[in-house]
Amino acid sequence: MRAVVQRVAAARVLVSGQVVGEVGVGLVVLLGVTHGDTPEDAAFLAGKIAGLRVFEDADGKMNRSLSDVGGSLLAVSQFTLYGDCRKGRRPSFDAAAGLDQARRLYEQFVDDLRALRVCTATGVFQAHMQVELVNDGPVTLLLDTARDR
């Protein structure tokens, strides 16, 4: 699984012009799933992200987690994180998981976050979405269960 994690001052996701998920201070997670991913990957990533210390403390150091700041998380599925642009100009998405597996693991990731008591909003799986956010910092991290364990 791959996750692009952005620290935000605020974010929301819209489908057909309607807000379907929204957070204030917190994190936006764009989540991609590949063929070999498992529920254990989802749990690992949820735990890792829930505990990331990317918010500033009183000394200005990134030393506080989402729960420390009372923040929320907006999770958005994004198969394009597995786009391969090495050949030609059109990305290949062969490495992205199929719909059933991707939906199952995206929902598992969200459930795992909520089990960790992370206030979690979501987009709509497989919908065309517009994600609006104010990246705070900017702080943007890339996590990948294939390399970050």
C-alpha positions as CSV (number, residue, x, y, z in Angstrom):
1,M,0.0,0.0,0.0
2,R,1.1,3.5,-0.7
3,A,0.0,6.6,1.1
4,V,0.6,10.2,0.4
5,V,0.1,12.0,3.8
6,Q,-0.3,15.7,3.9
7,R,-0.6,17.8,7.0
8,V,-3.5,20.2,6.5
9,A,-5.1,23.2,8.1
10,A,-8.4,22.1,6.4
11,A,-9.5,19.8,3.7
12,R,-12.6,18.5,2.0
13,V,-13.6,16.2,-0.8
14,L,-16.5,16.8,-3.1
15,V,-18.4,14.4,-5.4
16,S,-20.7,16.0,-8.0
17,G,-20.3,19.4,-6.2
18,Q,-21.4,18.0,-2.8
19,V,-19.1,17.8,0.2
20,V,-18.8,14.1,1.2
21,G,-15.9,14.4,3.7
22,E,-14.3,17.3,5.5
23,V,-11.7,17.9,8.2
24,G,-10.1,20.9,10.0
25,V,-6.6,20.6,11.3
26,G,-5.2,17.1,10.6
27,L,-4.1,14.9,7.8
28,V,-5.2,14.0,4.3
29,V,-4.2,10.5,3.2
30,L,-4.3,9.5,-0.5
31,L,-4.3,5.7,-0.4
32,G,-3.3,3.3,-3.2
33,V,-3.5,-0.5,-3.1
34,T,-1.5,-3.0,-5.1
35,H,-2.0,-6.7,-5.8
36,G,0.0,-8.2,-2.9
37,D,-1.4,-6.0,-0.2
38,T,-3.1,-7.6,2.8
39,P,-5.2,-6.6,5.8
40,E,-2.0,-6.6,7.8
41,D,-0.6,-3.9,5.5
42,A,-3.7,-1.8,6.1
43,A,-3.4,-2.2,9.9
44,F,0.3,-1.4,9.8
45,L,-0.2,1.8,7.7
46,A,-3.1,3.0,9.9
47,G,-1.0,2.6,13.0
48,K,2.0,4.3,11.4
49,I,-0.1,7.3,10.2
50,A,-2.1,7.6,13.4
51,G,1.2,7.9,15.4
52,L,3.1,10.1,13.0
53,R,4.6,13.1,14.8
54,V,4.3,15.7,12.2
55,F,2.6,18.5,14.2
56,E,4.7,21.2,15.9
57,D,5.2,21.3,19.6
58,A,5.8,24.5,21.7
59,D,9.4,24.6,20.5
60,G,8.4,24.4,16.8
61,K,9.6,20.8,16.4
62,M,7.5,18.2,14.6
63,N,6.9,16.2,17.8
64,R,3.1,15.9,18.1
65,S,0.8,13.3,16.6
66,L,-2.8,13.6,15.3
67,S,-4.3,12.7,18.6
68,D,-2.0,15.2,20.4
69,V,-3.4,18.1,18.4
70,G,-7.0,16.8,18.4
71,G,-6.9,16.5,14.6
72,S,-8.9,14.5,12.1
73,L,-8.0,12.5,9.0
74,L,-9.5,12.6,5.5
75,A,-8.9,9.3,3.7
76,V,-9.2,9.3,-0.1
77,S,-8.7,6.2,-2.3
78,Q,-6.4,6.9,-5.2
79,F,-5.3,4.1,-7.6
80,T,-3.2,6.4,-9.6
81,L,-0.5,6.2,-6.8
82,Y,0.4,2.9,-8.6
83,G,0.7,4.6,-12.0
84,D,3.9,3.7,-13.9
85,C,5.2,6.4,-16.2
86,R,8.5,4.8,-17.1
87,K,7.4,4.0,-20.7
88,G,5.9,6.5,-23.0
89,R,3.7,9.3,-21.9
90,R,0.6,7.5,-20.8
91,P,0.7,5.9,-17.3
92,S,0.1,2.2,-16.9
93,F,-2.0,1.2,-13.9
94,D,-1.3,-2.5,-14.1
95,A,0.2,-2.4,-10.5
96,A,-3.0,-1.1,-9.0
97,A,-5.2,-3.7,-7.3
98,G,-8.5,-4.7,-8.8
99,L,-11.7,-3.0,-7.6
100,D,-12.8,-5.7,-5.0
101,Q,-9.4,-5.9,-3.3
102,A,-8.8,-2.2,-3.4
103,R,-12.2,-1.4,-1.9
104,R,-11.9,-4.1,0.8
105,L,-8.4,-2.8,1.9
106,Y,-9.3,0.9,1.7
107,E,-12.3,0.2,3.9
108,Q,-10.1,-1.9,6.2
109,F,-7.7,1.0,6.5
110,V,-10.5,3.3,7.5
111,D,-11.9,0.8,10.0
112,D,-8.4,0.4,11.5
113,L,-8.0,4.2,11.9
114,R,-11.4,4.4,13.6
115,A,-10.5,1.5,15.9
116,L,-7.4,3.6,16.9
117,R,-9.9,6.4,17.7
118,V,-8.8,8.6,14.8
119,C,-11.7,10.8,13.7
120,T,-11.8,9.8,10.1
121,A,-13.7,11.3,7.1
122,T,-13.7,9.7,3.7
123,G,-14.2,10.3,0.0
124,V,-16.3,7.9,-2.1
125,F,-14.5,4.9,-3.4
126,Q,-14.3,4.8,-7.2
127,A,-16.0,8.2,-7.6
128,H,-14.6,11.1,-9.5
129,M,-13.7,13.5,-6.6
130,Q,-12.3,16.9,-6.2
131,V,-10.0,17.2,-3.1
132,E,-9.5,20.7,-1.7
133,L,-6.9,21.2,0.9
134,V,-4.7,23.8,2.6
135,N,-1.3,22.0,3.0
136,D,0.2,23.2,6.3
137,G,3.9,23.7,6.1
138,P,3.9,22.3,3.5
139,V,4.3,18.8,5.0
140,T,3.9,15.9,2.6
141,L,5.2,12.4,3.2
142,L,5.1,9.2,1.1
143,L,4.7,5.9,2.9
144,D,4.9,2.5,1.2
145,T,4.4,-0.8,3.1
146,A,6.8,-2.5,0.7
147,R,9.7,-0.4,2.0
148,D,8.6,1.2,5.3
149,R,8.4,-1.9,7.5
